[in-house]
Amino acid sequence: MDSLKKAFNGLKTGLTRFLEDLRLNWVIQDFDAHWLPPVAARLGISKAFFWIINARFLAFQYQPMQYKMVGCLEELHHKPIVPLGLMPPKVQEDENHDEIWASIRNWLAAQNKRLVVYVTLRSEVIPSQNQLTELARGLELSRVPLFWVLRKPSGCIESDPMKLPDRFEKRVTGRGILWRSWIPTKKLGIEIPRDEEDGSYTRNSVANSIKLVMLEKDGKEFKKRAKEVSTIFGDPELQSRYLDDFVEFLENHKYANRDIQLL
């Protein structure tokens, strides 16, 4: 992070000249370019601050869905708030796409409905070897059918370990798939109990959390909520409208010298 901040600070002189020459209508920034707002204000350029975290976190309140928090944030910050949606990437399908998905569909069709746990790590997460081992052991202990997307995060180098427990893949053969390629996701997760000191988790906490959601009665409420939000997360037209509305906002206010926040 320190190197990132130094790199951003080093852009100040060159980017200022760039903005002076082009006289743009809008500039979009994130948290690190702290020197950019005064430069943009001096040049009469409207500014949009891009938050990658959600509205609920920024408002320090709880509501079922993020869009209900936009009005609250506008009152708190006295600025327009423009939601951007999930901004899902476009999937680049290769020539083997149909064949690959056919094998996945066939496996899923053979499992009990709504009893397969999907496991993936965020692209910026680099687990330690102990965390990876405990996660694998927990998945194994749960005895629930699983689909685990296991890829090296973008920050990993070739020498970083991603070693599973001995014979793990053989032991879960038949009830689990270990997928080592990219796959599109709709995110809805559960929180696994962790150690308050270091954030670590154990194989038992992983297994018990999975069983709670997938097998026990208390998991019905979670499944109900997952079904409700899937209609939003899985709607590409809705997500596209968020971006269309954002572009329309920029066009309608390009001469207004505005200051807004993006979520």
Secondary structure, 3 states (H helix, E strand, C coil): CHHHHHHHHHCHHHHHHHHHHHCCCEEEECCCCCCHHHHHHHHCCEEEEECCCCHHHHHCCCCCCHHHHHHHHHHHHCCCEECCCCCCCCCCCCCCHHHHHHHHHHHHHCCCCCCCEEEECCCCCCCCHHHHHHHHHHHHHHCCCEEEECCCCCCCCCCCCCCCCCCHHHHCECCEEEECCCCCCCCCCCCCCCCCCCCCCCHHHHHHHHHHHHCCCCHHHHHHHHHHHHHHHCCHHHHHHHHHHHHHHHHHCCCCCCEEEEC
